[in-house]
Each structure stands twice: as structure tokens, then as C-alpha cells.
Amino acid sequence: MATYDYLIVGAGLFGAVFAHEAKKAGKRCLVIDKRSHKGGNIYCAEVNGIRVHQYGAHIFHTDNKEVWDYVNRLVEFNRFTNSPLANYEGRLYNLPFNMNTFYQLWGVKTPEEAKEKISVQRASYAPIQEPANLEEQAL
Ligand SMILES: Cc1cc2nc3c(=O)[nH]c(=O)nc-3n(C[C@H](O)[C@H](O)[C@H](O)COP(=O)(O)OP(=O)(O)OC[C@H]3O[C@@H](n4cnc5c(N)ncnc54)[C@H](O)[C@@H]3O)c2cc1C
């Protein structure tokens, strides 16, 4: 019967990295998962030739060079630029907010013009002391 140093429950990022490092250190690991695939929440399935995130979209970001070098030793990354757009009542807006968003909203072209618009709008809202949702929090 096979014997192991570690039984790792969960083949997500944590379990996979732990197993990888433990094996490098000479340990024998058994990784089990209740799902039928590896990867945990970052798992992608191939659908019509496109890799689709099964548990919500994931992008990898780090400003830690050691982490970046580590993951690049394990997998090849797709080049990716995060440029989300919001569709509000059929019109597209850049998010997170930047000068393009303010131009799309109000046609303003400078930070000063945007600040002026924001201060007029801010004055027209009564402050919400205990926001009940994200929209109220943003307001
Ligand atoms: C919608 C969404 C979007 C996200 N976006 C990002 C992002 O853009 N960038 C980012 O860095 N992070 C993101 N995250 C967070 C990221 O998914 C997690 O930090 C990471 O997947 C955690 O890895 P993990 O191994 O700890 O857990 P998981 O990935 O959850 O893996 C745990 C595994 O353990 C298994 N398991 C649990 N209990 C048992 C059991 N009793 N028996 C057997 N198996 C078990 C599960 O099936 C699962 O496969 C996002 C998370 C979600 C949900």
C-alpha cells in the first residue's frame, strides 16, 4: 500500500503549490479534491476552443517580483490588458473611472472640468450616513 507524508485536501492554488513545494523537498503527497478537476476556483474549461472560467473571471496580478518569477516558472501566462467597459442603458463607459469616463458622462476634457462637475453633483446629494448597498456607498 502506498504511503504518503501529506494528504492534501483540495487541488486549488494552495493545495497545488503546497504539493509542488513538498514534492521538491522530497515528500510524498496525495492530493484529493471533491471536484472532478484540478485548479479549484481558478479552473477553466475549454468551450468551443475558448478557455472559460468556470467559477468567475480570474486575472493574475502581483507587484511582487518573487511571486511573478515563481508562477512564470510553472505556467505560461497569456498577455492581458484589463480594460473593462460598463454598459449603462446601451452606452459604454470606461471603468474604473478615468478621464475617458468623465468625457463619456459629461463631455469634459480636463481634470479641472471634471472636478467642477463632481463638486456640483456632490452638493446635490444628501450624504448617506449608513449605505445599504454599493450604489449608496459610491454616492
Ligand atoms: C468569482 C471569483 C473571482 C476571483 N478573482 C480573482 C482574481 O481575479 N485574482 C485573484 O488573484 N484571485 C481571485 N479570486 C480568488 C482566488 O480564486 C482564490 O484566492 C484562490 O482560488 C484560492 O485558492 P485556494 O486553493 O485557497 O482555494 P480554492 O481555489 O477554492 O480551492 C479549494 C479546493 O478544495 C476543494 N475542497 C474544499 N473542501 C473539500 C473537501 N472537504 N474535500 C475535498 N475537496 C475539497 C474544492 O473543491 C476546491 O477545488 C477570485 C475568487 C472568486 C470566487
The ligand as an ORCA input file, in Angstrom:
! r2SCAN-3c Opt
* xyz 0 1
  C     -15.509     34.840     -8.591
  C     -14.080     34.902     -8.086
  C     -13.167     35.737     -8.723
  C     -11.867     35.822     -8.266
  N     -10.969     36.600     -8.940
  C      -9.677     36.615     -8.577
  C      -8.731     37.338     -9.351
  O      -9.055     37.951    -10.349
  N      -7.417     37.310     -8.947
  C      -7.029     36.618     -7.834
  O      -5.841     36.623     -7.517
  N      -7.918     35.919     -7.093
  C      -9.210     35.894     -7.427
  N     -10.116     35.159     -6.697
  C      -9.624     34.447     -5.521
  C      -8.993     33.097     -5.899
  O      -9.947     32.317     -6.574
  C      -8.594     32.409     -4.624
  O      -7.718     33.233     -3.867
  C      -7.869     31.097     -4.883
  O      -8.548     30.320     -5.846
  C      -7.803     30.367     -3.568
  O      -7.152     29.149     -3.763
  P      -7.369     28.010     -2.707
  O      -6.528     26.844     -3.109
  O      -7.167     28.532     -1.318
  O      -8.935     27.680     -2.751
  P      -9.840     27.106     -3.951
  O      -9.397     27.569     -5.278
  O     -11.256     27.360     -3.514
  O      -9.574     25.534     -3.895
  C     -10.059     24.729     -2.835
  C     -10.319     23.354     -3.395
  O     -10.615     22.493     -2.297
  C     -11.669     21.638     -2.650
  N     -12.314     21.228     -1.417
  C     -12.842     22.027     -0.468
  N     -13.333     21.283      0.535
  C     -13.105     19.990      0.206
  C     -13.376     18.753      0.851
  N     -13.983     18.714      2.052
  N     -12.999     17.617      0.251
  C     -12.383     17.649     -0.970
  N     -12.094     18.794     -1.614
  C     -12.447     19.952     -1.035
  C     -12.560     22.462     -3.547
  O     -13.324     21.640     -4.416
  C     -11.524     23.297     -4.332
  O     -11.173     22.690     -5.557
  C     -11.448     35.086     -7.111
  C     -12.381     34.250     -6.471
  C     -13.679     34.136     -6.949
  C     -14.668     33.220     -6.251
*
